[in-house]
Amino acid sequence: MAIVRWDPFRELEEMSDRLNRMITRPGAAQTATQGKEVMTVADWAPTVDISETEAEYAIKAELPEVKKEDVKVTVEDGVLTLQGERKQEKEDKGKKYHRIERSYGRFVRSFTLPDTVDESKVKAEYTDGVLHLHLPKSEKAKPKQIDVKIA
C-alpha cells in the first residue's frame, strides 16, 4: 500500500463545499460587491490560475474529461462566467469502485473583470482538458513610455 500525503486544508475545503451545497440550492449565485469575485455554488468547481502581463490577463481552467461542447464562456457587464458539466461514467455492472474522489456535474465560476479588459477581444482556446482564456487590456490601459526633454 502506498503512503499518501494528507492535506487537512483540502479536507476542510471539501467539507465547506459540501455544507454550502446542502444550504444553498445548486446553481444559485451569491453576488459579491465592490469588485469581489462572484461566488457560485455548483456540483464542483474547476481550479484556475490567473496571471497578468503588460498586454493581457490570462486564465487557465482545468477541465479534465469535460467535452468542448459542454463548456460555455460568457462576458457580460464586466463579469466573465465559465460554465459547463463533467458527466459521470455510466455504471458498469462488472466494475466495483473502492473510492470515488473526483466530482461530477455542473459547474459555474464567475470573475469580475478589471475595467482595463477589452471585453470585445476576449478569446478562448481549449486544449488537452485545459481552457485558456486571453483577456487583452485596452490600449489606454497599457503603459506608455514618455520621453522627457531637457530644456
C-alpha positions as CSV (number, residue, x, y, z in Angstrom):
1,M,0.0,0.0,0.0
2,A,1.4,3.4,-1.0
3,I,1.8,6.3,1.5
4,V,-0.4,9.2,0.7
5,R,0.2,12.7,1.9
6,W,-2.7,14.0,3.9
7,D,-3.7,17.7,3.4
8,P,-6.1,18.7,6.2
9,F,-6.9,22.0,4.5
10,R,-8.1,20.3,1.4
11,E,-10.5,18.2,3.5
12,L,-11.7,21.3,5.3
13,E,-12.3,23.0,1.9
14,E,-14.2,19.9,0.7
15,M,-16.4,19.9,3.9
16,S,-17.1,23.6,3.4
17,D,-18.1,23.0,-0.2
18,R,-20.5,20.1,0.8
19,L,-22.0,22.3,3.5
20,N,-22.6,25.1,1.1
21,R,-24.2,22.7,-1.3
22,M,-26.6,21.5,1.4
23,I,-27.5,25.0,2.5
24,T,-27.8,26.7,-0.9
25,R,-29.7,25.2,-3.8
26,P,-27.3,24.2,-6.7
27,G,-26.7,26.9,-9.3
28,A,-27.8,29.8,-7.1
29,A,-25.4,32.7,-7.5
30,Q,-24.4,34.8,-4.5
31,T,-23.1,38.0,-5.9
32,A,-20.4,40.0,-4.1
33,T,-20.0,43.7,-4.3
34,Q,-17.1,46.2,-4.6
35,G,-15.2,44.3,-7.3
36,K,-15.0,41.0,-5.4
37,E,-15.3,37.6,-7.1
38,V,-18.9,36.4,-7.6
39,M,-19.3,33.2,-5.6
40,T,-21.4,30.4,-7.1
41,V,-22.5,27.1,-5.6
42,A,-22.3,24.2,-8.0
43,D,-21.6,20.4,-8.0
44,W,-17.9,21.1,-8.4
45,A,-15.6,23.9,-9.3
46,P,-12.6,23.7,-11.7
47,T,-9.3,25.1,-10.4
48,V,-8.0,28.2,-12.2
49,D,-4.7,30.1,-12.5
50,I,-5.0,33.8,-13.2
51,S,-1.9,35.7,-14.5
52,E,-1.2,39.1,-16.0
53,T,1.3,40.6,-18.5
54,E,1.6,44.1,-19.8
55,A,-0.7,43.2,-22.7
56,E,-3.3,40.9,-21.1
57,Y,-4.8,38.9,-18.3
58,A,-4.8,35.1,-18.7
59,I,-7.0,32.5,-17.1
60,K,-6.2,28.8,-17.2
61,A,-9.0,26.5,-16.0
62,E,-8.5,22.7,-15.6
63,L,-11.5,20.9,-17.0
64,P,-10.4,17.2,-17.3
65,E,-12.9,14.9,-19.1
66,V,-15.1,17.9,-20.0
67,K,-16.0,18.0,-23.7
68,K,-15.5,21.3,-25.5
69,E,-19.2,21.4,-26.4
70,D,-20.1,21.1,-22.7
71,V,-18.2,24.4,-21.9
72,K,-19.7,27.9,-22.2
73,V,-17.8,31.1,-21.7
74,T,-19.6,34.5,-21.5
75,V,-18.6,38.0,-20.8
76,E,-21.3,40.4,-19.7
77,D,-21.3,43.7,-17.8
78,G,-17.7,43.2,-16.6
79,V,-18.2,39.6,-15.4
80,L,-16.6,36.6,-17.1
81,T,-18.5,33.4,-16.5
82,L,-17.4,29.8,-17.1
83,Q,-20.0,27.1,-17.0
84,G,-20.3,23.5,-18.1
85,E,-20.7,20.0,-17.0
86,R,-18.4,16.9,-16.3
87,K,-20.6,13.9,-16.9
88,Q,-20.1,10.8,-14.7
89,E,-19.3,7.5,-16.3
90,K,-22.2,5.2,-17.0
91,E,-22.4,2.5,-14.4
92,D,-20.6,-0.7,-15.4
93,K,-22.1,-3.8,-13.7
94,G,-18.7,-5.6,-13.8
95,K,-16.8,-2.7,-12.2
96,K,-16.7,-2.3,-8.4
97,Y,-15.4,1.1,-7.1
98,H,-13.3,1.2,-3.9
99,R,-13.1,5.0,-3.8
100,I,-14.5,7.9,-5.9
101,E,-12.9,11.2,-5.1
102,R,-13.5,13.2,-8.3
103,S,-16.5,15.4,-8.5
104,Y,-19.0,15.4,-11.4
105,G,-21.9,17.5,-12.5
106,R,-22.5,21.1,-13.4
107,F,-20.1,24.0,-12.6
108,V,-20.2,27.7,-12.7
109,R,-17.3,30.1,-12.0
110,S,-17.6,33.9,-12.3
111,F,-15.0,36.5,-12.1
112,T,-15.3,40.3,-12.0
113,L,-13.1,41.7,-14.7
114,P,-10.9,44.8,-14.2
115,D,-12.0,47.9,-16.1
116,T,-8.9,47.6,-18.2
117,V,-10.0,44.5,-20.1
118,D,-11.2,44.9,-23.6
119,E,-14.3,42.7,-23.5
120,S,-14.8,42.6,-27.2
121,K,-11.4,40.9,-27.8
122,V,-11.6,38.1,-25.2
123,K,-10.5,34.8,-26.7
124,A,-10.8,31.2,-25.5
125,E,-8.9,28.0,-26.5
126,Y,-9.5,24.5,-25.2
127,T,-6.6,22.0,-25.4
128,D,-6.0,18.8,-23.5
129,G,-8.6,19.5,-20.9
130,V,-7.3,23.0,-20.1
131,L,-9.3,26.1,-21.1
132,H,-7.1,29.1,-21.9
133,L,-8.7,32.5,-21.8
134,H,-7.0,35.6,-23.1
135,L,-8.3,38.9,-21.8
136,P,-6.5,41.7,-23.7
137,K,-6.1,45.0,-21.9
138,S,-7.5,48.1,-23.7
139,E,-4.9,50.4,-25.4
140,K,-5.5,53.1,-22.8
141,A,-4.6,50.7,-20.0
142,K,-1.2,49.7,-21.5
143,P,1.8,51.6,-20.1
144,K,3.4,54.1,-22.4
145,Q,6.9,55.5,-22.4
146,I,7.1,59.2,-22.3
147,D,10.3,60.9,-23.3
148,V,11.4,63.8,-21.1
149,K,13.1,66.6,-22.9
150,I,15.7,68.7,-21.1
151,A,15.2,72.4,-21.7
